[in-house]
Amino acid sequence: MAIEAELKAVVRDPEEVLDQLEKNYGPGRPEVYQDTYYDTADSVLGAGDRELRVRTVHSVHDTRTFLTYKGARVDEASGSKPEYEIRTEDAVAAHAILRGLGYLPVIEFEKRCRNYSFTVSGRDFLATLVLVPELDGKTFIEVETSTDEAGLAEALDTIRGVLRELGITEDDFTTEMYTDAVAAAR
């Protein structure tokens, strides 16, 4: 089972973290994510701590769309979940298929991101500096990698080390989901 090992934190000094990311990992890739989360009319997915999302990513070079399913958390402290994702060439069709299957869009929002890909100890990581316009200018950082259950603890330890190098402390960690934060802000 593929698990997205991820830690997310609130960034207190976005300019300093951006400087550290650029210094440590080179120039980031600016991208805008358009996320639509789906559920059944009776919220079966949400009640089971599962997610179904269509994400369209707009970058300087292209536009890509992904259909993602995330299972229930396997680690409460980090919020890490099994994740299955496929790329689709047709965002309209992806939305139409989910609606045709009875899923309803429950929340849509935008994330303005700067992504950094890098390798530590032979493992590929993605660090994303995130601004969600609806969340009063709060900036977040996510660091993630793909693993299995046996490698989850080690992957999370490496992520904690990356965050420490960026000046992020465990006091800044959060497991609050963007969907919940955006819904509360609305």
Backbone bond lengths (Angstrom), bond angles and torsions (degrees), N, CA, C in turn:
res aa  C-N    CA-C-N  psi(-1)  N-CA   C-N-CA  omega(-1)  CA-C   N-CA-C  phi
1 M - - - 1.441 - - 1.530 108.28 -
2 A 1.319 116.77 127.58 1.464 122.17 178.30 1.523 109.58 -80.94
3 I 1.330 115.59 125.48 1.460 120.93 179.96 1.519 108.72 -116.47
4 E 1.322 115.82 133.58 1.450 121.20 173.00 1.528 106.90 -86.07
5 A 1.326 116.06 100.56 1.468 121.17 175.48 1.522 105.79 -79.24
6 E 1.329 116.02 118.60 1.458 119.41 -173.58 1.520 110.74 -146.43
7 L 1.316 115.01 141.93 1.451 121.17 168.96 1.516 107.30 -126.25
8 K 1.320 114.79 141.45 1.465 121.94 -179.34 1.516 107.72 -125.99
9 A 1.336 115.71 143.84 1.457 120.36 -179.72 1.524 109.84 -142.92
10 V 1.319 114.70 153.53 1.453 121.46 170.77 1.525 106.56 -78.47
11 V 1.324 116.76 135.91 1.459 121.64 -178.84 1.531 108.41 -99.93
12 R 1.315 115.84 118.53 1.475 121.42 -178.82 1.527 112.20 -80.56
13 D 1.341 116.65 -32.88 1.462 120.96 -178.62 1.535 108.49 -128.56
14 P 1.347 116.46 81.15 1.473 119.94 -174.73 1.528 114.25 -56.99
15 E 1.323 117.68 -37.97 1.461 118.94 -178.22 1.522 111.66 -66.75
16 E 1.324 117.16 -39.07 1.466 120.45 178.30 1.529 110.94 -66.67
17 V 1.321 117.09 -43.03 1.467 120.29 179.12 1.523 109.83 -65.40
18 L 1.319 117.76 -41.70 1.464 120.79 176.67 1.530 110.43 -59.46
19 D 1.318 117.15 -44.81 1.469 120.47 178.02 1.526 110.94 -59.22
20 Q 1.335 117.35 -44.23 1.473 121.09 179.77 1.529 111.43 -64.86
21 L 1.332 117.01 -41.68 1.467 120.31 178.23 1.524 110.59 -60.82
22 E 1.330 116.38 -46.45 1.466 120.66 -179.05 1.535 110.33 -64.32
23 K 1.317 116.39 -40.78 1.477 121.24 -179.51 1.532 110.73 -66.73
24 N 1.336 116.56 -44.30 1.468 120.94 -175.10 1.525 113.75 -80.47
25 Y 1.343 117.92 -34.11 1.466 120.37 -168.97 1.516 114.65 -126.31
26 G 1.332 117.83 5.21 1.461 120.47 179.10 1.515 111.63 84.20
27 P 1.314 115.96 -175.64 1.465 119.15 -176.61 1.529 112.13 -65.02
28 G 1.324 115.67 135.21 1.461 120.69 177.79 1.509 111.80 -80.98
29 R 1.324 114.87 165.85 1.461 121.90 177.73 1.530 108.89 -103.34
30 P 1.338 118.05 113.01 1.465 118.86 176.92 1.529 109.83 -73.80
31 E 1.324 115.92 131.89 1.465 121.50 179.17 1.517 108.76 -146.02
32 V 1.320 115.16 151.92 1.463 121.61 174.78 1.522 107.51 -116.35
33 Y 1.335 115.34 125.69 1.465 121.12 178.42 1.520 108.96 -100.17
34 Q 1.313 116.36 130.88 1.465 122.97 170.69 1.526 105.84 -107.45
35 D 1.324 117.13 107.76 1.461 122.18 -175.21 1.519 111.32 -106.74
36 T 1.325 115.65 134.00 1.460 122.46 171.51 1.522 107.41 -126.42
37 Y 1.332 115.60 121.85 1.464 121.82 178.85 1.515 108.84 -101.37
38 Y 1.329 115.37 138.99 1.459 122.55 -177.57 1.523 110.65 -117.02
39 D 1.333 114.80 155.48 1.465 121.35 173.41 1.522 107.50 -156.57
40 T 1.312 116.16 173.41 1.459 120.85 174.31 1.530 108.65 -79.64
41 A 1.316 116.53 167.04 1.471 121.10 180.00 1.526 111.05 -59.38
42 D 1.326 117.40 -31.82 1.466 120.56 -179.97 1.534 112.51 -100.86
43 S 1.317 117.75 20.27 1.472 125.05 172.16 1.529 114.15 56.67
44 V 1.312 116.82 41.02 1.465 121.06 -179.54 1.538 111.54 -61.79
45 L 1.328 117.10 -42.60 1.465 118.87 -178.49 1.526 110.92 -65.88
46 G 1.311 117.20 -50.60 1.464 120.95 -179.52 1.517 112.36 -59.50
47 A 1.317 116.65 -40.67 1.461 120.61 179.61 1.530 111.26 -64.31
48 G 1.312 116.61 -27.26 1.470 121.30 178.53 1.522 112.70 -96.44
49 D 1.353 117.60 13.12 1.463 122.69 178.65 1.524 111.61 61.50
50 R 1.338 115.79 32.86 1.461 121.65 179.83 1.525 109.54 -113.15
51 E 1.328 116.19 158.65 1.462 121.62 -177.71 1.525 110.49 -134.39
52 L 1.325 115.34 145.30 1.456 122.98 174.19 1.520 106.28 -133.16
53 R 1.333 116.33 120.57 1.463 119.59 -170.49 1.523 111.43 -137.60
54 V 1.329 114.86 145.17 1.462 122.13 165.19 1.520 105.83 -112.13
55 R 1.328 115.54 123.70 1.478 121.36 179.82 1.523 108.67 -121.12
56 T 1.315 115.14 126.21 1.456 120.57 171.88 1.520 107.14 -108.82
57 V 1.331 115.21 125.64 1.460 122.90 -176.27 1.527 108.31 -108.07
58 H 1.315 114.93 121.77 1.464 121.08 177.31 1.521 108.16 -105.43
59 S 1.342 116.12 122.65 1.463 120.23 177.38 1.524 108.07 -126.07
60 V 1.318 115.41 178.87 1.457 120.48 178.52 1.526 110.52 -62.23
61 H 1.330 116.82 -33.08 1.454 121.21 -172.34 1.514 115.27 -96.70
62 D 1.335 117.78 -26.54 1.464 118.62 -175.54 1.524 111.28 -165.52
63 T 1.323 114.41 178.79 1.458 122.81 172.90 1.522 106.47 -127.07
64 R 1.346 115.92 129.98 1.467 121.77 -178.27 1.520 108.79 -128.84
65 T 1.323 116.24 149.10 1.460 120.74 177.70 1.519 109.39 -126.71
66 F 1.350 114.58 139.04 1.466 121.35 -178.73 1.520 109.74 -129.24
67 L 1.310 115.54 141.03 1.462 122.93 170.96 1.523 105.93 -104.91
68 T 1.338 116.29 125.06 1.462 121.18 -174.06 1.518 110.99 -129.08
69 Y 1.326 115.20 135.12 1.463 122.05 170.58 1.522 107.04 -118.88
70 K 1.343 115.53 130.17 1.465 120.80 174.83 1.518 108.55 -118.96
71 G 1.325 115.93 129.31 1.454 121.54 176.90 1.519 110.97 -79.20
72 A 1.309 115.95 -177.09 1.468 121.71 -179.82 1.527 110.29 -66.16
73 R 1.319 115.55 153.30 1.474 122.05 -179.45 1.527 111.40 -55.63
74 V 1.314 114.47 138.74 1.466 120.53 173.67 1.517 110.52 -105.63
75 D 1.350 115.94 -7.31 1.455 121.39 178.65 1.529 107.37 -145.79
76 E 1.316 116.15 106.96 1.468 120.80 -176.44 1.522 112.43 -63.59
77 A 1.324 117.68 -38.68 1.466 121.00 -175.55 1.525 112.07 -62.48
78 S 1.320 117.94 -35.98 1.464 121.38 -178.34 1.523 112.52 -102.83
79 G 1.320 116.93 -24.16 1.460 120.45 -174.26 1.522 112.67 82.21
80 S 1.332 117.61 10.05 1.463 121.36 -179.02 1.520 110.73 -61.24
81 K 1.346 115.14 140.82 1.459 121.61 -174.90 1.531 110.95 -136.10
82 P 1.331 116.92 154.60 1.463 118.85 167.53 1.530 108.05 -63.59
83 E 1.325 116.35 139.48 1.466 119.35 -177.96 1.516 110.12 -136.02
84 Y 1.316 115.30 136.14 1.459 122.99 176.87 1.522 106.70 -129.79
85 E 1.339 115.30 126.91 1.455 119.17 -173.60 1.521 109.74 -140.74
86 I 1.336 115.28 139.53 1.457 120.94 173.76 1.519 108.54 -131.17
87 R 1.311 114.06 149.75 1.470 120.16 175.67 1.514 108.20 -91.00
88 T 1.312 115.70 140.59 1.448 120.78 176.14 1.522 108.66 -125.88
89 E 1.296 116.30 147.91 1.465 120.66 179.85 1.523 111.87 -87.23
90 D 1.327 117.62 -6.98 1.462 120.30 -172.97 1.529 110.62 -134.40
91 A 1.332 116.36 96.27 1.469 121.17 -179.52 1.516 111.80 -61.92
92 V 1.321 117.13 -40.19 1.473 120.83 -179.00 1.522 109.54 -61.08
93 A 1.324 116.91 -43.22 1.466 120.64 179.63 1.527 111.02 -65.62
94 A 1.333 117.96 -40.25 1.470 120.68 179.31 1.527 110.41 -59.65
95 H 1.325 116.61 -46.51 1.471 120.21 177.76 1.527 110.63 -63.23
96 A 1.324 117.55 -42.26 1.469 121.65 -178.88 1.525 111.31 -64.36
97 I 1.315 117.48 -39.65 1.469 120.88 179.18 1.524 110.11 -63.05
98 L 1.323 117.02 -47.87 1.471 119.53 -179.35 1.524 111.28 -62.47
99 R 1.318 117.03 -43.52 1.476 119.58 177.53 1.528 110.79 -64.24
100 G 1.329 116.35 -39.66 1.462 120.69 178.85 1.519 112.61 -63.90
101 L 1.327 116.44 -28.60 1.464 121.22 177.31 1.530 112.75 -83.91
102 G 1.331 116.27 -0.32 1.458 120.32 176.71 1.515 115.26 99.71
103 Y 1.322 117.67 1.69 1.460 120.00 176.97 1.523 109.55 -80.81
104 L 1.316 114.93 145.95 1.458 121.40 -179.03 1.520 109.64 -117.39
105 P 1.345 117.04 141.28 1.463 117.65 174.54 1.531 109.12 -69.14
106 V 1.330 116.70 126.91 1.469 119.64 -177.95 1.521 112.16 -105.22
107 I 1.338 117.09 -26.75 1.464 119.36 176.11 1.526 108.84 -160.36
108 E 1.328 114.71 141.78 1.462 122.42 176.39 1.516 107.91 -130.70
109 F 1.325 116.34 140.48 1.459 120.03 176.46 1.519 109.81 -161.49
110 E 1.336 114.66 170.97 1.454 122.35 -178.16 1.520 110.18 -112.81
111 K 1.325 114.95 142.05 1.467 122.36 172.68 1.527 107.40 -122.71
112 R 1.319 116.39 128.35 1.463 121.29 175.17 1.526 106.98 -99.39
113 C 1.322 114.78 117.37 1.465 120.35 -168.40 1.525 112.44 -122.62
114 R 1.318 113.84 155.13 1.465 121.94 168.70 1.518 104.91 -130.89
115 N 1.330 116.27 116.46 1.464 123.03 -171.73 1.522 112.36 -105.25
116 Y 1.333 114.04 141.83 1.460 122.63 178.95 1.524 108.17 -131.06
117 S 1.310 116.91 120.98 1.468 122.21 176.10 1.518 108.70 -103.06
118 F 1.342 116.15 136.90 1.462 120.40 -178.67 1.518 109.18 -159.67
119 T 1.325 115.25 168.77 1.461 121.84 -179.76 1.522 108.70 -123.15
120 V 1.342 115.59 134.66 1.459 122.66 175.11 1.522 106.69 -132.79
121 S 1.318 116.89 129.08 1.472 122.45 178.91 1.524 111.90 51.39
122 G 1.329 116.64 40.10 1.455 121.31 176.98 1.519 114.88 77.08
123 R 1.324 118.21 6.04 1.468 121.90 -178.38 1.534 108.85 -114.27
124 D 1.342 116.72 136.24 1.461 122.03 178.59 1.523 110.41 -82.08
125 F 1.329 115.26 136.70 1.462 122.17 -179.74 1.518 110.19 -128.43
126 L 1.316 114.96 157.72 1.453 122.81 171.91 1.519 107.06 -129.16
127 A 1.335 116.08 124.01 1.464 121.44 172.71 1.526 106.44 -109.30
128 T 1.312 115.94 131.89 1.460 120.88 -178.14 1.514 109.52 -128.15
129 L 1.313 115.22 122.23 1.455 121.74 171.90 1.522 105.77 -89.05
130 V 1.340 117.44 123.67 1.462 122.30 -168.86 1.524 111.47 -123.07
131 L 1.328 114.93 133.41 1.459 121.86 169.99 1.520 106.58 -123.33
132 V 1.330 116.33 123.22 1.459 121.48 174.86 1.530 105.30 -106.00
133 P 1.350 117.64 108.61 1.462 120.26 -173.50 1.531 114.50 -51.10
134 E 1.309 117.37 -33.96 1.470 120.21 -177.86 1.525 113.83 -73.56
135 L 1.320 118.10 -8.01 1.463 120.75 -175.79 1.531 111.58 -103.87
136 D 1.306 116.46 43.76 1.467 123.76 172.56 1.522 114.30 50.95
137 G 1.330 116.78 40.68 1.454 119.77 174.85 1.517 115.39 75.82
138 K 1.340 117.53 7.66 1.467 119.73 176.67 1.515 109.52 -64.60
139 T 1.326 114.86 139.69 1.456 120.89 175.77 1.528 107.95 -112.50
140 F 1.325 114.88 141.68 1.460 122.27 179.43 1.522 108.75 -124.98
141 I 1.316 115.54 160.63 1.459 120.66 168.77 1.520 107.36 -128.28
142 E 1.323 114.55 137.29 1.463 122.12 174.41 1.523 106.79 -121.11
143 V 1.317 116.21 135.97 1.463 120.45 171.68 1.519 106.00 -126.50
144 E 1.326 115.75 129.35 1.466 120.09 -174.58 1.516 112.21 -142.69
145 T 1.324 113.44 159.89 1.454 122.73 172.95 1.519 107.61 -154.20
146 S 1.298 116.19 162.45 1.459 120.88 177.36 1.520 109.39 -96.80
147 T 1.335 115.92 138.99 1.461 120.96 -178.96 1.521 108.94 -152.60
148 D 1.318 115.42 -172.51 1.459 120.98 170.81 1.528 107.23 -119.51
149 E 1.330 117.38 178.37 1.465 119.60 -176.61 1.525 112.12 -60.10
150 A 1.320 117.26 -37.80 1.466 120.26 -178.35 1.531 111.79 -65.50
151 G 1.328 118.02 -30.29 1.463 121.45 -177.86 1.515 114.49 -98.82
152 L 1.338 117.54 2.75 1.463 120.68 -174.09 1.524 112.97 -61.36
153 A 1.316 118.51 -48.49 1.470 121.16 -177.40 1.524 110.80 -60.45
154 E 1.321 117.12 -44.41 1.470 120.82 179.45 1.529 111.15 -64.46
155 A 1.324 116.73 -42.57 1.464 120.45 179.36 1.528 110.93 -62.36
156 L 1.323 117.22 -43.01 1.464 120.87 179.18 1.526 111.16 -66.31
157 D 1.329 117.88 -36.39 1.470 120.66 176.30 1.532 110.75 -62.57
158 T 1.330 116.21 -41.55 1.464 119.83 178.76 1.532 110.07 -65.18
159 I 1.319 116.63 -41.18 1.470 120.35 178.08 1.528 110.32 -61.79
160 R 1.322 117.67 -42.69 1.468 120.38 177.40 1.529 110.69 -58.47
161 G 1.327 116.82 -40.11 1.458 121.13 178.06 1.526 111.92 -63.73
162 V 1.328 116.80 -42.69 1.467 121.08 177.24 1.528 109.85 -60.79
163 L 1.323 116.53 -45.26 1.468 120.14 -179.67 1.529 111.48 -64.22
164 R 1.331 117.05 -39.96 1.472 120.15 176.76 1.530 110.69 -59.23
165 E 1.343 116.50 -43.34 1.462 120.52 178.90 1.530 112.00 -61.16
166 L 1.324 116.38 -26.01 1.470 120.88 179.39 1.525 112.04 -89.41
167 G 1.346 116.60 0.54 1.459 120.31 179.55 1.511 114.53 85.79
168 I 1.333 116.39 15.82 1.472 121.71 179.34 1.529 108.22 -95.01
169 T 1.323 116.61 128.58 1.464 120.63 178.72 1.526 110.03 -101.67
170 E 1.321 115.72 162.34 1.464 119.73 -179.44 1.526 111.91 -64.55
171 D 1.335 117.33 -20.43 1.466 120.24 175.53 1.528 111.48 -64.57
172 D 1.337 116.99 -22.07 1.465 121.41 -179.11 1.531 112.43 -90.63
173 F 1.339 118.32 -8.54 1.463 121.26 -178.72 1.525 110.33 -63.83
174 T 1.333 115.21 147.47 1.451 120.75 176.03 1.524 109.65 -144.89
175 T 1.312 115.92 146.64 1.467 120.60 173.17 1.521 110.43 -110.52
176 E 1.342 116.65 5.21 1.467 119.26 178.14 1.525 109.06 -62.76
177 M 1.313 115.59 132.65 1.449 120.58 -179.67 1.526 109.36 -82.68
178 Y 1.340 115.80 145.39 1.460 119.93 177.86 1.525 110.98 -57.66
179 T 1.326 116.51 -37.50 1.466 119.37 -179.66 1.527 110.69 -58.78
180 D 1.320 116.61 -43.41 1.472 120.21 179.56 1.531 111.25 -67.97
181 A 1.323 116.88 -42.23 1.464 120.67 -178.73 1.536 110.95 -65.28
182 V 1.323 116.74 -42.96 1.472 120.27 179.39 1.531 109.97 -66.55
183 A 1.336 116.80 -43.34 1.478 119.41 178.38 1.513 110.99 -60.19
184 A 1.325 117.76 -40.98 1.477 121.52 179.66 1.529 110.61 -67.09
185 A 1.348 116.99 -36.77 1.466 120.59 -179.52 1.529 111.95 -69.95
186 R 1.323 116.41 -26.28 1.461 120.06 -179.33 1.514 110.37 -80.21
